[in-house]
Amino acid sequence: MQKPFALCVLVTTYLCLVAGDVVSNFYDIPECYESFHKGRIPDLGKDRAEVVHLCHRFNNQYHFATLYDTYHRIAVYSAYIFEPSNGGGREKRWFIEPQLVDPSWSGEMKDGYWLGQDNPGIYLGERQALNEDYTHSGFDRGHLNPNGHHAVPGRNATFTLTNVIPQNPTLNQNAWRIHESKLTEEFQRCWQAHVLVGAIPSENNWIIKNNVKRVNIPEYIWNAYCCMDHNGRPLFSGGATALNTEQNIVVERTLDEMVDFLQQYSNTPVGELFRGQCLV
């Protein structure tokens, strides 16, 4: 994986700009690293060969971090800090990550349609999902990191297709939506809330286009959260899982139960999701 490159320009002072969102490690970009609770980056997904670390940049700001599986073309997880929404920011555009096409391209997410128009003859979807993959698929473009958990421009940044999974429409528009809204209310009590949200890929269930497996349809979606007061002390924590079907049921869990659940789908120890498991 390519590290971001630093460009230092001598003006009246040194101006250092970091360009790139496909990084070797989340530590590479401080704003990305801050998405994780007290610097605890989960071990989850480290055993997968084709994952990349994404630090999502929009309007020249970093907003959240994603461990992205380029084989299944869905995220292992995204990590973010909750922000109360300030309205606006619901995008009609769907963004893609240019450096998953060519490492030399800009690190800032781009509108997939216009990136394709500007680069005819270059296939953009080798290592990430494209908007057309979801068209007529029968699945929603389901946000992992919810757009409603951010203020503009962070809310806009959630409309990258690397933050989207094929989600059962009934689940997305009902039980999971209600769960996200419930967390929005609960997080108002927090000085800061760190959240992980991810997907468990299915064995062999895909969106198929032109006889090609394009996007894995995950078996489960999940999240986990740690709420802290102004002194950084935990107030409450928890998590939830949902089978990605018409069953339309969200199961709430403790963080220890979340680790046990995720361990079933990992060949290596999952370990703590948050520093000290956010013990109250």
C-alpha positions in Angstrom: 0.0 0.0 0.0 1.2 3.5 -0.8 1.8 6.0 2.0 0.5 9.5 1.6 3.2 11.8 0.3 4.1 15.1 2.0 4.7 18.2 -0.2 6.4 21.1 1.6 6.4 24.4 -0.1 8.6 27.3 1.1 6.5 30.5 1.0 7.0 32.9 4.0 6.8 29.8 6.1 6.8 26.1 5.4 3.4 24.9 4.3 3.1 21.1 4.5 0.2 19.4 2.8 -0.6 15.7 3.1 -2.2 14.3 0.0 -3.6 10.8 0.0 -6.2 8.8 1.7 -5.0 5.3 1.0 -2.4 4.9 3.8 -0.2 2.2 5.1 -1.5 2.7 8.6 -4.1 4.8 10.3 -1.3 6.4 12.4 0.0 8.1 9.2 -2.7 10.8 9.4 -3.4 12.3 12.9 -6.9 13.3 12.0 -7.6 9.8 10.9 -6.1 8.2 14.0 -8.2 10.4 16.2 -11.3 8.5 15.0 -10.3 5.7 17.2 -11.0 5.7 21.0 -7.8 6.6 22.8 -5.7 5.4 19.9 -7.0 1.8 20.0 -7.2 0.5 16.5 -9.0 -2.8 16.4 -7.3 -6.0 15.4 -10.4 -7.0 13.5 -9.7 -7.6 9.8 -5.9 -7.7 10.1 -6.0 -11.3 8.9 -7.5 -10.4 5.5 -5.0 -10.1 2.7 -6.8 -7.5 0.5 -7.7 -4.8 3.0 -6.6 -1.1 2.7 -6.6 1.7 5.2 -8.7 4.7 4.0 -8.7 8.1 5.6 -11.7 9.8 4.0 -11.1 13.3 2.8 -13.7 15.7 1.6 -13.4 19.5 1.1 -9.7 19.0 2.1 -10.6 17.8 5.6 -10.4 14.2 7.0 -13.7 13.0 8.5 -13.5 9.3 9.4 -11.4 6.1 8.8 -12.3 2.8 7.1 -10.6 -0.6 6.8 -11.8 -1.6 3.4 -11.9 -5.0 1.8 -11.0 -4.6 -1.9 -11.9 -8.2 -2.7 -15.5 -8.2 -1.3 -15.7 -4.4 -2.1 -17.3 -3.6 1.3 -15.8 -2.2 4.5 -14.6 -4.4 7.3 -15.4 -1.4 9.5 -15.5 2.3 9.7 -14.5 4.4 12.8 -15.9 7.8 13.5 -16.7 10.3 16.2 -20.3 11.2 16.5 -21.4 14.8 15.6 -24.9 16.2 16.1 -26.3 16.9 12.7 -26.7 20.6 11.6 -29.0 19.8 8.7 -28.2 19.7 5.0 -25.5 17.6 3.5 -27.7 14.8 2.0 -25.9 14.1 -1.2 -27.3 13.1 -4.6 -23.8 12.3 -5.7 -22.0 9.0 -4.8 -18.3 9.4 -4.4 -15.4 6.9 -5.0 -11.8 6.9 -3.8 -9.5 7.9 -6.7 -6.4 6.3 -5.1 -8.1 2.9 -5.3 -7.9 3.4 -9.1 -4.4 4.8 -9.3 -2.2 5.6 -6.3 -0.9 8.7 -8.1 -4.4 10.3 -8.3 -5.8 12.8 -5.8 -6.6 11.4 -2.3 -9.8 13.4 -2.0 -13.0 11.5 -2.8 -14.6 12.3 -6.1 -18.0 12.1 -7.7 -17.8 8.7 -9.4 -19.8 9.8 -12.5 -17.5 12.8 -13.3 -14.3 10.9 -12.5 -15.4 8.4 -15.1 -16.3 11.1 -17.6 -12.8 12.7 -17.1 -11.0 9.4 -17.5 -12.7 7.5 -20.4 -11.3 4.0 -20.9 -10.1 3.6 -17.4 -12.1 1.1 -15.3 -12.7 2.6 -11.8 -14.2 -0.5 -10.1 -11.4 -3.0 -9.9 -10.8 -2.4 -6.2 -14.1 -0.7 -5.1 -17.8 -0.7 -5.7 -19.4 1.6 -8.2 -22.8 3.3 -8.2 -24.0 1.2 -11.1 -23.3 -2.0 -9.2 -26.3 -1.2 -7.0 -28.6 -0.1 -9.8 -31.5 -2.6 -10.0 -29.8 -4.9 -7.5 -32.7 -5.1 -5.1 -30.5 -3.8 -2.3 -30.2 -0.3 -0.8 -27.0 1.6 -0.7 -26.8 1.2 3.0 -24.5 3.6 4.9 -22.3 2.0 7.5 -21.2 5.2 9.1 -24.6 7.0 9.1 -24.9 10.4 7.4 -27.2 11.4 10.3 -24.3 11.0 12.8 -22.4 13.9 11.3 -22.6 17.7 10.6 -21.8 19.2 7.2 -19.2 18.6 5.6 -18.7 15.3 7.4 -22.2 14.3 6.5 -21.3 14.7 2.8 -18.2 12.6 3.2 -20.3 9.6 4.3 -21.6 9.3 0.7 -18.5 7.5 -0.5 -19.3 4.0 -1.9 -16.5 2.6 0.3 -18.9 3.4 3.2 -21.8 1.6 1.7 -23.0 -2.1 1.7 -25.8 -3.9 -0.2 -28.4 -3.7 2.6 -31.7 -5.4 2.7 -34.2 -2.5 2.1 -36.6 -3.7 4.9 -33.8 -3.7 7.4 -32.2 -0.4 6.2 -35.5 1.5 6.2 -36.9 0.1 9.4 -35.1 -1.6 12.3 -31.6 -0.4 11.5 -32.7 3.1 10.8 -34.6 3.1 14.2 -31.5 1.8 15.9 -29.3 4.6 14.4 -31.9 7.2 15.5 -31.9 5.8 19.0 -28.2 6.2 19.2 -28.4 9.8 18.0 -30.6 10.5 21.0 -28.4 8.6 23.4 -25.2 10.3 22.2 -26.5 13.7 23.1 -25.5 12.7 26.7 -21.9 12.3 25.6 -19.1 14.8 25.5 -17.6 12.5 22.9 -18.8 9.2 21.4 -16.5 6.9 19.4 -18.3 4.4 17.1 -17.2 1.4 15.0 -19.6 0.1 12.4 -19.0 -2.8 10.0 -20.1 -5.8 8.0 -19.6 -9.5 8.0 -19.2 -10.8 4.4 -21.3 -13.7 3.3 -19.8 -16.9 2.0 -21.0 -16.6 -1.5 -23.8 -14.1 -1.9 -22.9 -11.3 -4.4 -24.4 -8.6 -6.5 -23.5 -9.9 -10.0 -23.2 -7.7 -13.1 -22.4 -9.2 -16.5 -21.6 -12.6 -14.9 -19.0 -10.9 -12.6 -19.1 -11.0 -8.8 -19.1 -7.3 -8.1 -20.1 -6.6 -4.4 -20.5 -9.1 -1.6 -23.9 -9.0 0.1 -22.9 -9.1 3.8 -24.5 -11.6 6.2 -24.5 -9.3 9.1 -24.1 -5.6 9.9 -22.9 -4.5 13.3 -21.8 -1.5 15.4 -20.1 -0.8 18.7 -19.8 2.5 20.7 -18.1 4.1 23.6 -19.6 7.3 25.2 -17.4 9.5 27.4 -17.8 12.5 29.6 -15.8 15.8 29.4 -13.0 14.1 31.4 -12.7 11.2 29.0 -14.4 8.8 31.5 -16.8 6.2 30.0 -20.5 6.9 30.6 -21.9 3.9 28.7 -21.1 1.5 25.9 -22.6 -1.2 23.8 -23.2 -2.6 20.4 -25.6 -4.3 18.1 -25.9 -6.8 15.3 -28.5 -7.4 12.6 -28.9 -10.2 10.1 -29.0 -8.6 6.7 -32.4 -10.0 5.7 -36.1 -9.3 5.8 -36.0 -10.6 9.4 -35.6 -6.9 10.3 -34.3 -7.5 13.9 -31.5 -5.6 15.7 -29.9 -7.4 18.6 -28.3 -5.1 21.2 -25.2 -6.5 22.9 -22.5 -5.5 25.4 -19.0 -4.9 24.1 -17.8 -8.2 25.4 -20.7 -9.9 23.6 -19.7 -8.0 20.5 -16.2 -9.4 20.7 -17.5 -12.9 21.1 -19.8 -12.4 18.1 -17.1 -11.0 15.9 -14.7 -13.7 16.9 -16.9 -16.3 15.2 -15.9 -14.7 11.9 -12.2 -14.1 12.5 -9.3 -16.4 12.2 -7.2 -14.3 14.6 -8.1 -12.8 18.0 -10.4 -9.8 17.8 -9.3 -8.3 21.1 -10.6 -5.0 22.4 -12.7 -2.8 20.2 -12.0 0.2 22.4 -9.3 1.0 24.8 -10.0 -1.0 28.0 -13.3 -2.0 26.4 -14.7 1.4 27.5 -15.2 0.1 31.0 -17.5 2.4 33.1 
